[in-house]
Amino acid sequence: MDDSQALRRAGWAGIASVVLLAGAVALTASVGVDAPGMSDADILRRLNDDTRQAAAGIGLPLLSAGVALLLWFAVGLRQILDRLSGGDLLTHAIVPAAALFGGLMITGVSLDVATAFSAWSAEFTPDPDVARVLGTASVVVALTGLVGGAVVVAVTARIGQRTRTLPRWAIWTSYAVALLCLSGFWTAGTGSVAFGLWLIGAAIALLRKA
C-alpha cells in the first residue's frame, strides 16, 4: 500500500469515527442520567427500560469502534504533520492525545450506563442516587477527555502556522476550538461539537492531501 492510499484511508477513518462516536453517545445517553435533578421515578423508568438498555448495549461497541478509527486517523495526521514539519517533536503528541480523548470517553460513557446494565440482573435493585452520582462522574470524565482533543487541534494549528501550510483563518479557528475543548466542562459540551466539526474538516484536508 502506497502512502497516498494509506492517508486516504486514514482520512475516511476520521470521518467514520465522528459518525460512530456521535451515534454511540446518542444511543447510550438514552439510558444514562446526566441531569441530577431528574426525579427518582423518571430515573428508575430509564434504567429499567429494556429498549434503552439494548440501545446502550449497541452504543458501547460503536463507541469502541469509533475510538479505534480515531486513532487510525491520528496516525495518518501525525504522518502528514511530521512530513510537513521535517520531524518536529510536537507531532509525537498527536496519537497519545487522541488515545487520552478516546480512553476517557469510553470510561465516562461506561460509568453512565453501568447502573442500567446492572439492572439487567434480577439480583440488583437500581438506586436513583447511585445513578445520579455515576451520571455526574461520567460527564466530568468524558469532558475531561477533551483535553486530549485540545492537544490534537493545537499541535496541528501550531505546525500549520510554523510551516505556513494552513490559511490564517484555519489556524486561528483551530486555536479557538482548542480553547473550547479545554473549557468543555463549562460550555455545556460545546467543545465536543466543535472538536467533532474540526475532525471532519481535518479528515477532509487529509483526503485532499492524499
Backbone bond lengths (Angstrom), bond angles and torsions (degrees), N, CA, C in turn:
res aa  C-N    CA-C-N  psi(-1)  N-CA   C-N-CA  omega(-1)  CA-C   N-CA-C  phi
1 M - - - 1.468 - - 1.535 109.23 -
2 D 1.357 117.65 126.53 1.451 119.79 179.99 1.523 110.01 -79.87
3 D 1.346 114.82 168.22 1.466 120.05 -176.51 1.522 111.82 -61.09
4 S 1.336 117.05 -38.35 1.458 120.45 -177.66 1.521 111.20 -62.10
5 Q 1.321 116.62 -43.68 1.460 120.51 -179.93 1.527 111.00 -67.92
6 A 1.338 116.23 -38.67 1.464 120.15 179.13 1.522 111.07 -64.16
7 L 1.330 116.80 -41.72 1.461 120.35 179.28 1.523 111.22 -68.67
8 R 1.312 116.34 -35.18 1.465 119.58 178.74 1.531 110.16 -64.55
9 R 1.308 115.81 -42.17 1.465 119.01 178.88 1.529 111.27 -67.49
10 A 1.321 116.67 -35.88 1.466 120.11 176.85 1.528 110.48 -64.41
11 G 1.336 116.66 -38.24 1.457 120.48 177.59 1.518 111.82 -63.05
12 W 1.329 116.32 -45.68 1.457 119.48 177.87 1.527 111.34 -65.17
13 A 1.328 116.09 -33.45 1.464 119.89 176.52 1.520 110.85 -62.44
14 G 1.341 116.68 -38.22 1.453 120.22 178.20 1.516 112.42 -63.17
15 I 1.328 116.78 -43.79 1.472 120.07 179.16 1.528 110.32 -65.77
16 A 1.343 115.99 -43.90 1.468 119.60 179.67 1.522 111.66 -63.25
17 S 1.334 116.72 -34.29 1.468 119.45 -179.06 1.521 111.34 -64.18
18 V 1.327 117.09 -39.68 1.465 120.52 179.19 1.529 110.20 -63.57
19 V 1.335 116.17 -42.72 1.464 120.61 179.87 1.528 110.78 -62.66
20 L 1.332 116.10 -45.89 1.466 120.10 -177.98 1.529 111.70 -68.28
21 L 1.323 116.77 -41.51 1.466 119.65 179.82 1.524 111.42 -63.74
22 A 1.334 116.02 -43.53 1.462 119.66 179.35 1.531 110.94 -63.91
23 G 1.332 116.40 -42.81 1.459 120.15 178.80 1.511 112.03 -64.78
24 A 1.331 116.56 -40.62 1.463 120.71 -179.49 1.518 111.43 -64.71
25 V 1.322 116.91 -43.10 1.466 120.40 179.21 1.530 110.46 -63.89
26 A 1.330 116.68 -39.93 1.462 120.10 179.41 1.528 111.30 -63.42
27 L 1.323 116.69 -40.37 1.465 120.55 -178.82 1.526 111.96 -70.29
28 T 1.320 116.29 -44.23 1.466 119.16 -176.91 1.527 112.16 -74.81
29 A 1.330 116.97 -28.89 1.467 119.85 -179.57 1.517 112.24 -64.82
30 S 1.338 116.85 -21.97 1.463 119.55 -177.59 1.519 112.51 -67.18
31 V 1.333 116.91 -21.90 1.454 120.19 -178.82 1.528 112.42 -111.05
32 G 1.311 116.50 -11.97 1.457 120.64 -178.55 1.524 112.16 -79.29
33 V 1.330 114.94 168.71 1.466 121.19 179.59 1.522 107.91 -121.39
34 D 1.335 116.47 92.62 1.461 120.50 -178.11 1.518 112.43 -102.31
35 A 1.337 116.90 4.27 1.468 121.76 178.40 1.522 108.29 -124.66
36 P 1.325 117.99 99.25 1.470 120.81 -177.48 1.523 113.73 -57.41
37 G 1.327 117.80 -23.92 1.457 120.53 -178.69 1.513 114.46 -78.18
38 M 1.323 117.45 -2.27 1.461 120.77 179.44 1.537 110.11 -63.39
39 S 1.302 116.96 142.77 1.465 120.40 -178.26 1.527 111.16 -68.59
40 D 1.338 115.38 156.12 1.467 120.17 179.21 1.528 111.58 -58.15
41 A 1.320 116.55 -41.01 1.469 120.46 -178.40 1.527 111.00 -63.13
42 D 1.327 117.42 -42.95 1.466 120.67 179.47 1.525 111.01 -65.40
43 I 1.333 116.35 -40.01 1.466 120.16 179.40 1.521 110.76 -62.76
44 L 1.330 116.77 -46.93 1.466 120.44 -179.19 1.529 110.82 -65.09
45 R 1.324 116.37 -34.96 1.467 119.60 177.85 1.527 110.45 -63.90
46 R 1.317 117.32 -41.66 1.466 121.06 178.68 1.526 111.11 -66.32
47 L 1.318 115.56 -45.21 1.462 119.91 -174.72 1.528 112.68 -66.59
48 N 1.326 117.25 -30.05 1.461 121.15 -176.33 1.521 113.46 -100.65
49 D 1.324 116.31 7.50 1.467 120.85 179.72 1.534 109.02 -80.98
50 D 1.325 116.81 116.76 1.466 121.03 -177.33 1.524 112.29 -61.69
51 T 1.330 116.74 -38.30 1.466 120.35 -179.51 1.522 111.16 -64.80
52 R 1.317 116.63 -43.43 1.464 120.51 178.54 1.530 110.94 -66.11
53 Q 1.322 116.86 -39.45 1.463 120.53 178.41 1.533 110.29 -62.35
54 A 1.332 115.88 -42.77 1.464 119.85 179.11 1.527 111.16 -64.47
55 A 1.345 116.19 -39.58 1.468 120.35 178.52 1.522 110.51 -61.67
56 A 1.343 116.41 -42.47 1.464 120.01 178.13 1.521 110.97 -65.22
57 G 1.334 116.54 -36.53 1.459 120.09 177.48 1.513 112.63 -63.61
58 I 1.319 116.95 -31.38 1.467 121.19 175.37 1.524 110.33 -78.13
59 G 1.336 115.59 -36.56 1.460 120.12 -175.32 1.517 114.01 -64.88
60 L 1.319 117.99 -38.20 1.464 119.82 -176.86 1.529 113.25 -63.97
61 P 1.353 120.17 -45.84 1.467 118.74 174.67 1.526 113.18 -61.86
62 L 1.332 116.08 -36.69 1.466 119.46 176.63 1.522 110.77 -62.55
63 L 1.336 115.59 -39.54 1.462 120.54 178.83 1.523 110.77 -62.13
64 S 1.319 116.62 -44.80 1.465 120.73 179.46 1.525 111.05 -62.63
65 A 1.335 115.92 -41.77 1.460 119.67 178.09 1.524 110.98 -64.08
66 G 1.335 116.42 -39.68 1.460 120.26 178.58 1.514 112.38 -63.42
67 V 1.326 116.83 -40.57 1.463 120.35 178.21 1.530 110.53 -66.19
68 A 1.330 117.01 -40.23 1.465 120.35 178.04 1.530 111.17 -60.95
69 L 1.334 116.32 -42.78 1.466 120.29 178.04 1.525 111.18 -67.52
70 L 1.324 116.67 -34.16 1.464 120.01 176.99 1.527 110.65 -62.82
71 L 1.322 117.40 -40.73 1.467 121.00 178.17 1.522 110.48 -65.78
72 W 1.322 116.95 -37.50 1.468 121.10 176.47 1.530 109.32 -60.66
73 F 1.316 115.79 -46.38 1.465 119.58 177.64 1.524 111.58 -61.74
74 A 1.337 116.62 -40.88 1.463 120.40 -179.06 1.526 111.58 -61.67
75 V 1.326 116.55 -36.84 1.467 120.22 177.47 1.525 110.21 -63.37
76 G 1.339 116.60 -43.61 1.464 119.84 178.66 1.521 111.97 -66.16
77 L 1.332 116.62 -40.15 1.464 120.41 178.25 1.522 110.62 -63.16
78 R 1.326 115.95 -43.69 1.467 119.39 178.49 1.522 111.14 -61.03
79 Q 1.324 117.16 -38.87 1.461 120.15 -179.89 1.522 111.10 -62.33
80 I 1.334 116.16 -43.84 1.461 120.33 179.19 1.528 111.06 -64.74
81 L 1.335 116.70 -46.60 1.460 120.41 -178.51 1.524 111.20 -65.39
82 D 1.315 116.73 -37.14 1.462 120.91 178.28 1.524 110.60 -63.51
83 R 1.318 115.77 -39.54 1.464 120.49 179.85 1.524 111.19 -69.74
84 L 1.334 115.99 -41.80 1.466 119.74 -178.70 1.527 112.08 -67.83
85 S 1.333 115.99 -36.88 1.466 120.12 -173.87 1.524 113.28 -90.36
86 G 1.318 116.69 -6.16 1.454 118.94 -178.15 1.522 113.11 73.92
87 G 1.319 116.37 29.43 1.459 120.03 176.52 1.520 114.62 92.99
88 D 1.334 117.50 30.00 1.465 120.88 177.97 1.533 109.87 -60.32
89 L 1.333 116.21 133.31 1.460 120.74 -177.87 1.527 112.97 -64.68
90 L 1.334 117.35 -20.67 1.459 120.03 178.08 1.529 112.15 -57.93
91 T 1.321 116.66 -30.31 1.467 119.78 -177.03 1.525 111.95 -63.81
92 H 1.323 117.45 -22.22 1.463 120.40 -178.96 1.529 111.99 -68.58
93 A 1.326 116.83 -13.28 1.466 119.91 -179.63 1.527 112.53 -84.75
94 I 1.323 118.03 -13.85 1.460 121.45 -173.24 1.525 112.50 -61.19
95 V 1.323 117.41 -56.66 1.468 120.57 -174.73 1.535 112.23 -67.30
96 P 1.352 119.91 -46.29 1.475 118.71 176.35 1.531 112.73 -59.18
97 A 1.330 117.04 -37.29 1.467 119.89 179.47 1.525 110.78 -65.66
98 A 1.334 116.99 -41.27 1.467 120.14 176.89 1.529 110.28 -64.76
99 A 1.330 116.99 -37.27 1.464 120.72 178.16 1.532 110.62 -66.43
100 L 1.339 116.96 -37.70 1.466 120.51 176.74 1.521 110.52 -61.93
101 F 1.316 116.49 -46.46 1.458 120.89 178.10 1.524 111.23 -58.90
102 G 1.326 116.25 -50.01 1.459 120.39 -177.77 1.515 113.01 -65.09
103 G 1.339 116.71 -41.95 1.454 120.20 -178.89 1.520 112.74 -63.87
104 L 1.332 116.60 -44.34 1.461 119.50 -179.81 1.529 111.54 -71.78
105 M 1.315 116.62 -29.60 1.463 119.10 177.33 1.529 110.26 -67.38
106 I 1.337 116.83 -44.59 1.461 120.45 177.90 1.530 110.24 -62.21
107 T 1.336 116.36 -42.61 1.465 120.06 179.27 1.517 111.35 -62.28
108 G 1.332 116.43 -45.43 1.456 120.23 -179.20 1.515 112.61 -62.18
109 V 1.329 116.70 -46.09 1.464 119.82 -179.88 1.527 110.54 -65.52
110 S 1.317 117.44 -38.75 1.466 120.80 179.04 1.522 111.43 -61.71
111 L 1.335 117.03 -40.21 1.466 120.03 176.58 1.526 110.80 -62.04
112 D 1.324 116.28 -38.63 1.457 120.93 -175.61 1.525 111.73 -67.20
113 V 1.328 117.31 -35.67 1.468 120.31 -175.66 1.525 112.31 -98.19
114 A 1.338 117.99 -1.26 1.463 120.47 -174.83 1.520 112.56 -59.61
115 T 1.337 117.22 -43.55 1.463 120.29 -178.09 1.525 111.03 -65.45
116 A 1.325 116.73 -40.16 1.469 120.21 179.86 1.520 110.95 -65.53
117 F 1.320 117.14 -41.06 1.459 119.81 178.31 1.528 110.81 -65.49
118 S 1.329 116.12 -38.35 1.465 119.69 177.70 1.524 111.19 -64.36
119 A 1.339 115.97 -29.13 1.459 120.60 -178.69 1.524 112.32 -67.53
120 W 1.333 117.10 -16.17 1.463 120.28 175.54 1.530 110.94 -62.53
121 S 1.321 115.17 -30.33 1.463 119.41 -177.97 1.527 110.35 -80.39
122 A 1.308 115.28 133.75 1.468 119.53 179.59 1.525 111.42 -70.47
123 E 1.326 117.04 -12.17 1.458 121.13 -178.35 1.534 112.42 -90.08
124 F 1.331 116.91 -1.17 1.469 120.29 -176.83 1.522 109.90 -121.28
125 T 1.322 115.88 130.06 1.458 121.25 176.24 1.526 108.99 -106.31
126 P 1.335 118.75 115.58 1.468 121.11 -177.52 1.520 111.93 -58.79
127 D 1.307 115.45 140.30 1.462 122.38 177.53 1.533 108.23 -113.24
128 P 1.327 118.45 119.48 1.468 120.66 -178.08 1.529 112.99 -56.92
129 D 1.323 117.41 -37.65 1.464 119.80 -179.02 1.530 111.64 -67.82
130 V 1.329 116.67 -39.33 1.470 119.92 175.75 1.523 109.88 -62.35
131 A 1.326 116.25 -42.18 1.464 120.44 179.12 1.516 111.03 -62.47
132 R 1.340 116.46 -38.42 1.466 119.81 178.29 1.527 110.82 -63.57
133 V 1.322 116.45 -45.85 1.468 120.38 -178.58 1.524 110.76 -63.19
134 L 1.334 116.71 -46.52 1.464 119.86 -179.82 1.523 111.51 -66.21
135 G 1.334 116.51 -36.97 1.459 119.73 178.24 1.515 112.00 -64.54
136 T 1.334 116.46 -42.33 1.468 120.23 177.64 1.524 110.97 -65.59
137 A 1.329 116.22 -41.77 1.465 120.29 178.60 1.523 110.97 -62.47
138 S 1.333 115.93 -36.83 1.465 119.23 -179.30 1.518 111.47 -64.16
139 V 1.338 116.23 -40.19 1.471 120.04 178.68 1.522 110.79 -64.11
140 V 1.332 115.88 -44.59 1.467 120.16 -179.60 1.531 110.86 -61.70
141 V 1.334 116.46 -46.46 1.465 120.41 -177.72 1.530 111.18 -65.62
142 A 1.339 116.31 -47.59 1.457 119.78 -177.06 1.526 112.11 -63.69
143 L 1.340 117.07 -42.80 1.459 119.45 179.88 1.529 112.00 -71.03
144 T 1.328 116.95 -27.91 1.466 119.68 174.07 1.527 110.33 -64.06
145 G 1.326 116.24 -31.45 1.464 119.84 177.98 1.510 113.55 -61.11
146 L 1.337 116.92 -19.90 1.462 119.81 178.55 1.527 112.35 -64.18
147 V 1.347 116.81 -14.92 1.470 119.42 173.66 1.531 109.55 -59.13
148 G 1.334 115.93 -40.78 1.460 119.22 176.13 1.513 112.01 -62.02
149 G 1.342 116.30 -40.88 1.465 119.53 176.79 1.509 111.51 -62.65
150 A 1.336 116.98 -39.12 1.467 120.88 179.19 1.519 111.00 -61.23
151 V 1.339 116.53 -38.75 1.469 120.15 179.72 1.533 110.29 -65.75
152 V 1.336 116.48 -44.20 1.476 119.73 178.62 1.520 110.78 -57.95
153 V 1.319 116.16 -46.63 1.473 120.98 -177.65 1.522 111.05 -67.27
154 A 1.342 116.71 -46.30 1.461 120.30 -176.37 1.529 111.83 -65.40
155 V 1.317 117.20 -41.34 1.472 120.19 178.96 1.525 110.22 -63.32
156 T 1.336 116.21 -43.83 1.470 119.67 178.72 1.524 110.81 -61.05
157 A 1.331 116.46 -44.62 1.462 120.51 -179.76 1.527 110.97 -64.45
158 R 1.322 116.88 -42.11 1.463 120.65 -177.86 1.528 111.30 -64.29
159 I 1.311 117.17 -43.83 1.466 119.88 -179.97 1.527 109.87 -69.55
160 G 1.327 116.95 -37.92 1.465 119.43 175.82 1.512 111.92 -62.76
161 Q 1.318 116.71 -35.31 1.461 121.48 178.13 1.521 111.21 -70.36
162 R 1.324 117.43 -43.99 1.463 121.51 -177.48 1.519 111.89 -69.34
163 T 1.324 116.96 -35.32 1.469 120.11 -177.84 1.524 112.34 -93.48
164 R 1.348 115.97 -5.65 1.466 122.01 -179.60 1.527 111.85 57.08
165 T 1.337 115.44 39.92 1.459 120.63 179.09 1.524 112.07 -102.92
166 L 1.325 116.66 -5.34 1.460 120.91 177.51 1.526 109.45 -119.50
167 P 1.341 117.68 142.91 1.465 119.25 176.24 1.525 110.48 -64.99
168 R 1.320 114.78 155.59 1.465 119.92 -176.16 1.534 111.61 -57.19
169 W 1.346 117.74 -40.77 1.465 120.05 -177.72 1.526 110.87 -63.59
170 A 1.339 116.92 -37.48 1.464 120.18 -179.62 1.528 111.00 -68.62
171 I 1.322 116.38 -36.30 1.464 120.51 179.84 1.528 110.81 -64.96
172 W 1.333 115.87 -50.15 1.458 118.95 -176.66 1.518 112.14 -72.39
173 T 1.332 117.00 -30.61 1.466 119.56 173.40 1.523 110.52 -64.31
174 S 1.337 116.04 -39.94 1.466 120.19 178.33 1.525 111.38 -63.93
175 Y 1.325 116.89 -41.91 1.469 119.37 177.20 1.532 110.68 -61.97
176 A 1.331 116.80 -38.24 1.471 120.17 178.09 1.523 110.78 -64.87
177 V 1.335 116.41 -39.68 1.464 120.41 177.50 1.530 110.21 -64.13
178 A 1.324 116.86 -40.63 1.467 120.46 178.47 1.530 110.81 -60.96
179 L 1.327 116.86 -40.70 1.468 120.28 178.04 1.527 111.18 -65.85
180 L 1.329 116.75 -39.59 1.462 120.11 177.30 1.524 111.12 -62.81
181 C 1.328 116.02 -39.10 1.465 120.05 178.29 1.527 110.77 -64.13
182 L 1.317 116.52 -41.37 1.462 120.13 179.97 1.529 111.77 -66.46
183 S 1.323 116.34 -28.27 1.465 120.02 -179.44 1.524 111.49 -105.73
184 G 1.329 115.98 24.07 1.461 120.85 -174.83 1.507 114.20 -56.69
185 F 1.340 117.87 -35.49 1.460 120.73 -177.90 1.523 111.43 -66.52
186 W 1.326 117.30 -29.14 1.462 121.23 -176.37 1.517 112.87 -97.69
187 T 1.319 117.37 -2.74 1.460 119.88 -177.94 1.526 112.12 -113.88
188 A 1.331 116.25 20.96 1.472 122.09 174.75 1.527 112.68 55.27
189 G 1.326 116.86 39.99 1.455 120.26 175.06 1.511 114.94 83.57
190 T 1.344 117.89 4.61 1.465 120.05 178.40 1.525 110.60 -59.69
191 G 1.325 116.26 -35.73 1.461 120.22 178.42 1.512 112.08 -60.53
192 S 1.338 117.66 -35.43 1.466 121.09 179.20 1.525 110.71 -63.94
193 V 1.327 115.71 -44.19 1.461 120.46 179.46 1.529 110.34 -65.12
194 A 1.343 115.71 -44.37 1.466 120.12 -179.67 1.523 110.67 -61.74
195 F 1.328 116.56 -41.75 1.461 120.22 -179.84 1.533 110.78 -66.09
196 G 1.323 116.77 -39.64 1.458 119.76 177.79 1.520 112.30 -62.14
197 L 1.332 116.56 -44.01 1.469 120.43 178.02 1.521 110.95 -65.06
198 W 1.347 116.09 -39.05 1.464 119.41 178.62 1.526 110.15 -63.98
199 L 1.330 117.64 -39.78 1.460 120.96 178.94 1.526 111.25 -60.83
200 I 1.330 116.14 -42.13 1.462 119.10 178.63 1.525 110.43 -62.28
201 G 1.349 116.38 -44.64 1.459 119.96 178.33 1.505 112.13 -61.87
202 A 1.350 116.79 -43.22 1.464 120.06 179.44 1.511 111.62 -65.67
203 A 1.341 116.52 -37.30 1.459 119.38 179.22 1.529 111.19 -66.54
204 I 1.343 116.21 -39.38 1.466 119.72 176.96 1.527 110.34 -64.08
205 A 1.337 116.23 -40.89 1.464 119.91 177.87 1.518 110.47 -62.70
206 L 1.336 116.66 -38.91 1.459 120.38 178.53 1.519 111.22 -64.65
207 L 1.332 116.90 -39.66 1.463 120.55 177.36 1.529 110.81 -63.67
208 R 1.315 116.52 -41.07 1.465 119.82 178.83 1.529 110.63 -65.82
209 K 1.313 115.80 -39.25 1.468 119.39 179.01 1.514 110.48 -65.30
210 A 1.331 116.14 -37.52 1.476 119.52 179.54 1.520 110.74 -66.74
